[in-house]
Amino acid sequence: MPFLSRIRINPLRAESRKLLASPRAMHAAVQGGLPGLPGQERTLWRLDADNPHRPQLYVLTHSKPDWTHLVEQAGWPEADGDHYALRDYSPLLDQLALGREYAFRLTASPVQNTNRPQKPTARQTERINNGERRSFRLGHRTAAAQLNWFLTRTPSWGFQVPPATGLADTHDDHGTPPHDVRIIARRRSSFGKGPVPKDVRVVMHSATFEGRLKITDPTVFAERLLTGIGPSKAYGCGLLTLAPLPTKA
């Protein structure tokens, strides 16, 4: 049974600053909320920092978690109010249907595969000089490329993004009306990976998409909700969350 959690993070605490600065550290903290062995269960998580004074962590798990350690280390353990919210995800999955529309948010890591990077790193240059044919996975760095990556892949994820309301008669240079999606945040993250973090650096470009979607294949869409979208899922990418569309006055 899947569960979706929302956890309040106190950005002024020392442990919080460590977690907020490092996707690798946050991933470890998320895994610490599960009763199984580390790595036994794959999770999806996303950090929403619309309000930098009150960031919130969303986590999707397949078993029931306990976030006491996060509240004690990075929250307000003695304060009033709910420190985290936990709800069964199954009712939402049961409501998915062809043609149903939702508001959505997704943080993803848009990437491309290429054999010839424009500005190869020393390690990439070494691989090229050694004759390796395996392509390189590089992050898209511009908002336009990131948005194109998203829109060209939605059919394979079981949904589409309709034209923006009120702008259906407006077209771009290719005669296409603008879609109801926007990038609300972009981030470049660099952190160490492995037993000795300084030996291997991970550089990740992520974008947070927000807008309206329409389900085209409920089965495929449900799978994407549970397993995530795109790469870098361990580092805060891939979690697609839904909300009811605002009612029209």
C-alpha positions in Angstrom: 0.0 0.0 0.0 1.7 3.3 -1.1 1.8 6.3 1.2 2.4 10.0 0.4 4.0 12.1 3.2 4.5 15.8 3.6 7.1 16.9 6.2 7.8 20.4 7.5 11.5 21.4 7.5 13.0 24.0 9.8 15.6 25.7 7.6 17.3 27.4 10.6 18.6 24.2 12.1 22.1 22.9 11.4 20.9 19.5 10.2 18.3 21.1 8.0 20.9 23.2 6.2 22.9 20.0 5.5 19.9 18.3 4.1 18.7 21.2 2.0 22.1 21.7 0.5 22.7 18.0 -0.5 20.3 15.8 -2.4 22.6 12.8 -1.3 22.1 13.7 2.4 18.4 14.1 1.9 18.1 10.8 0.2 19.8 9.1 3.2 17.4 10.9 5.6 14.4 9.7 3.6 15.6 6.1 3.5 16.0 6.4 7.3 12.2 6.7 7.7 11.6 3.1 6.4 11.8 0.0 8.6 13.5 -2.2 5.9 17.2 -2.4 5.2 18.8 0.6 3.4 18.1 0.4 -0.4 15.5 -2.4 0.1 12.7 -0.1 -0.9 12.8 2.6 -3.6 11.2 5.9 -2.7 10.4 9.1 -4.6 10.8 12.5 -2.9 10.7 16.2 -3.8 11.7 19.3 -1.9 9.3 22.2 -2.4 10.9 25.5 -1.3 8.3 28.0 -2.7 8.6 29.6 0.8 12.3 29.3 1.7 11.3 29.9 5.4 9.0 26.9 5.4 10.2 24.3 2.9 8.3 21.1 2.7 9.4 17.6 1.8 7.1 15.2 -0.1 7.9 11.5 0.0 6.1 8.6 -1.7 6.8 5.2 -0.1 5.4 1.7 -0.7 5.3 0.9 3.1 4.3 3.0 6.0 7.1 5.3 7.1 8.0 6.9 10.4 9.5 10.5 10.1 10.2 11.0 13.8 13.9 11.2 13.2 13.4 14.0 10.6 11.2 16.0 12.9 13.7 15.7 15.7 16.7 16.6 13.6 15.3 19.0 11.1 11.8 20.1 12.2 10.1 21.7 15.2 9.9 18.7 17.6 8.5 20.7 20.6 6.2 23.0 18.6 2.5 22.9 18.1 0.8 21.6 15.0 1.2 18.6 12.8 4.9 17.9 12.1 4.1 15.7 9.1 1.1 14.5 7.2 0.7 10.9 6.0 -2.1 9.6 3.8 -2.9 6.4 1.9 -2.2 6.9 -1.8 -4.5 4.1 -3.0 -7.8 6.2 -3.1 -6.1 8.6 -5.6 -4.9 5.7 -7.8 -8.5 4.3 -7.8 -9.9 7.6 -9.1 -7.6 7.8 -12.2 -9.6 7.6 -15.4 -9.3 8.4 -19.1 -9.7 12.1 -19.8 -9.6 13.2 -16.2 -7.7 16.4 -15.6 -5.6 17.5 -12.6 -3.2 20.2 -11.6 0.3 18.8 -11.2 3.8 19.5 -10.1 6.9 17.6 -11.0 10.6 18.1 -10.3 12.6 16.3 -13.0 16.1 16.0 -14.4 15.8 16.6 -18.2 18.7 14.8 -19.9 20.0 14.0 -23.4 22.3 11.3 -24.7 25.2 12.3 -26.9 28.5 10.8 -28.1 30.2 14.2 -28.4 29.8 16.7 -25.6 30.4 20.3 -26.6 32.6 20.9 -23.5 33.8 17.5 -22.3 35.2 17.1 -18.8 38.6 15.6 -18.2 37.0 12.2 -17.5 34.8 12.4 -20.6 37.8 13.4 -22.8 39.6 10.4 -21.4 36.8 8.1 -22.3 36.5 9.5 -25.8 40.3 9.2 -26.4 40.1 5.6 -25.2 37.6 4.9 -28.0 34.6 4.2 -25.8 31.3 4.2 -27.8 28.9 4.4 -24.9 27.0 7.7 -25.0 27.1 10.4 -22.3 24.0 11.4 -20.4 24.1 15.2 -20.1 21.5 17.5 -18.4 19.6 20.1 -20.4 20.7 23.5 -19.2 18.2 25.9 -20.7 14.6 26.3 -19.8 13.5 25.9 -23.4 15.3 22.6 -23.8 14.0 21.4 -20.4 10.4 22.3 -21.4 10.8 20.6 -24.8 12.1 17.4 -23.1 9.0 17.3 -20.9 6.4 18.0 -23.5 7.8 15.5 -26.0 7.7 12.7 -23.5 4.2 13.1 -21.9 2.5 10.7 -24.3 4.8 7.8 -23.1 3.9 8.7 -19.5 0.2 8.3 -20.0 -0.9 12.0 -20.1 -0.9 15.1 -22.2 -0.7 18.8 -21.3 -3.7 20.7 -22.9 -3.4 24.2 -24.3 -3.4 27.0 -21.7 -6.8 28.3 -20.9 -7.5 31.6 -22.7 -4.5 31.2 -25.0 -5.8 28.5 -27.3 -5.9 30.9 -30.2 -2.3 32.0 -29.6 0.4 30.1 -31.5 4.1 30.0 -31.6 6.4 30.2 -34.6 5.6 26.6 -35.4 1.8 27.1 -35.3 1.4 25.3 -31.9 -0.7 26.8 -29.1 1.1 27.2 -25.8 0.6 24.4 -23.3 -0.7 24.8 -19.8 2.7 24.2 -18.1 5.4 26.4 -16.8 8.8 26.0 -15.1 8.7 27.5 -11.7 12.2 26.6 -10.5 15.5 25.5 -11.9 18.5 24.3 -10.0 22.1 23.1 -10.6 23.3 20.7 -7.9 26.8 19.4 -7.4 27.7 16.9 -4.7 29.9 14.0 -3.9 28.9 10.3 -4.5 30.3 7.1 -3.1 32.2 6.0 0.0 34.6 8.9 -0.6 32.4 11.7 -1.8 35.2 13.9 -3.1 36.4 11.2 -5.5 33.3 11.4 -7.7 31.2 14.5 -8.3 27.6 14.4 -9.5 26.3 17.4 -11.4 22.6 17.5 -11.8 20.3 20.1 -13.6 16.7 19.9 -12.5 13.5 21.8 -13.3 10.2 22.0 -11.5 7.2 21.9 -13.8 3.7 23.0 -12.8 0.5 23.1 -14.8 -2.5 21.0 -15.9 -2.6 17.5 -17.4 -5.1 15.2 -18.9 -4.9 11.4 -18.5 -4.6 9.5 -21.8 -3.7 6.1 -20.4 -4.7 5.4 -16.8 -2.6 2.3 -16.4 0.6 3.8 -17.7 -0.1 7.0 -15.8 -0.5 5.1 -12.5 2.8 3.4 -13.0 4.5 6.7 -13.6 3.0 8.0 -10.3 4.4 5.1 -8.4 7.8 4.6 -10.1 8.7 8.2 -11.1 9.6 10.1 -14.2 13.1 10.6 -15.6 16.5 9.9 -14.0 18.0 11.0 -10.7 15.1 9.7 -8.6 17.3 9.1 -5.6 18.2 12.8 -5.6 14.8 14.4 -5.5 13.6 14.0 -9.0 10.7 12.1 -10.6 7.8 12.6 -8.1 4.7 13.7 -9.9 2.0 15.0 -7.5 -1.6 15.8 -8.3 -4.2 18.3 -7.0 -7.8 19.1 -8.0 -8.1 21.9 -10.5 -9.3 25.2 -9.2 -13.1 25.6 -9.5 -14.3 28.3 -11.8 -16.2 31.1 -10.2 
